[in-house]
């Protein structure tokens, strides 16, 4: 004997079953999206770490070269000072390039999980509209 059909609750039970299945599929999709975004975030963080190490190393080298250029500036031959300033300038340009790259990656890293947040906000909006 099927009590659900006798009481007229079979359609309600079917609707609930369909809603639970839909919610499970949606949750699985959101978890997959979060996993993919975590991989992107992890890659950005690794790039940021590598670029931080490069910037730190180039900063030390740039400061050493700048110091050397200042010392050589006061030596006898003017060609030595020109070469020292050129070398220091090259190191400074390399440092600036690495710093710009680091800042670019850091800005992108701040937008982590944007798609997941957007999807969850849309899901929450849809749930509120149904209630």
C-alpha positions in Angstrom: 0.0 0.0 0.0 1.5 3.4 -1.1 0.6 5.9 1.6 2.1 8.8 -0.4 -0.3 8.3 -3.3 -3.2 7.8 -0.9 -2.5 11.0 0.9 -1.8 12.9 -2.3 1.8 13.6 -1.3 3.4 11.7 -4.2 3.8 14.9 -6.4 5.3 16.7 -3.4 7.8 13.9 -2.7 8.8 13.8 -6.4 9.3 17.6 -6.4 11.5 17.3 -3.2 13.4 14.5 -4.7 14.1 16.5 -7.9 15.1 19.5 -5.9 17.5 17.5 -3.8 19.1 16.0 -6.9 19.4 19.4 -8.5 21.0 20.8 -5.3 23.5 17.9 -5.3 24.5 18.5 -8.9 24.8 22.3 -8.3 26.9 21.7 -5.2 29.2 19.3 -7.1 29.6 22.0 -9.9 30.5 24.6 -7.3 33.1 22.4 -5.7 34.6 21.7 -9.1 34.7 25.5 -9.9 36.3 26.2 -6.5 38.9 23.5 -7.2 39.8 25.0 -10.6 40.0 28.5 -9.1 42.2 27.2 -6.3 44.6 25.8 -8.9 44.7 29.2 -10.6 45.2 30.9 -7.2 48.0 28.5 -6.3 49.7 29.1 -9.6 49.6 32.9 -9.0 50.9 32.5 -5.5 53.8 30.4 -6.8 54.6 33.1 -9.4 54.4 35.7 -6.8 56.8 33.9 -4.6 59.3 33.3 -7.4 59.1 36.9 -8.5 59.5 38.1 -4.9 62.8 36.1 -4.7 63.9 37.6 -8.0 63.1 41.1 -6.9 64.9 40.6 -3.6 68.0 39.2 -5.4 68.0 41.9 -8.0 67.6 44.6 -5.3 70.7 43.4 -3.6 72.6 43.3 -6.9 71.2 46.7 -8.0 72.3 48.3 -4.7 75.8 46.7 -5.0 76.1 48.0 -8.6 74.8 51.4 -7.6 77.4 51.6 -4.8 80.1 50.4 -7.2 79.0 53.1 -9.7 79.2 55.8 -7.1 82.7 54.6 -6.0 83.9 54.4 -9.6 82.5 57.9 -10.3 85.3 59.3 -8.2 88.1 57.4 -9.8 90.5 58.9 -12.4 89.2 57.8 -15.8 85.8 59.0 -16.9 85.2 55.9 -19.0 85.1 53.7 -15.9 82.4 55.8 -14.4 80.3 55.7 -17.6 80.5 51.9 -17.8 79.7 51.6 -14.1 76.6 53.8 -14.4 75.5 51.9 -17.5 75.9 48.5 -15.6 74.0 50.0 -12.6 71.3 51.3 -14.9 70.9 47.9 -16.6 70.5 46.2 -13.2 68.0 48.9 -12.1 65.9 48.3 -15.3 65.9 44.6 -14.5 64.9 45.2 -11.0 62.1 47.6 -12.1 60.8 45.0 -14.6 60.7 42.3 -12.0 58.9 44.6 -9.6 56.3 45.5 -12.1 55.7 41.8 -12.9 55.4 41.1 -9.2 52.9 43.9 -8.7 50.9 42.7 -11.7 50.7 39.1 -10.3 49.8 40.4 -6.8 46.9 42.4 -8.3 45.6 39.4 -10.1 46.0 37.2 -7.0 43.6 39.5 -5.1 40.8 38.5 -7.3 40.9 34.8 -6.3 37.7 32.7 -6.5 35.8 35.4 -8.3 33.8 33.0 -10.4 32.9 30.8 -7.3 31.8 33.9 -5.4 29.7 35.0 -8.3 28.0 31.6 -8.7 27.3 31.3 -5.0 25.8 34.8 -5.0 23.5 33.9 -7.9 22.5 30.6 -6.2 21.7 32.5 -3.0 19.7 35.0 -5.0 17.7 32.2 -6.7 17.1 30.5 -3.3 15.8 33.8 -1.8 13.5 34.3 -4.8 12.0 30.8 -4.4 11.3 31.4 -0.7 
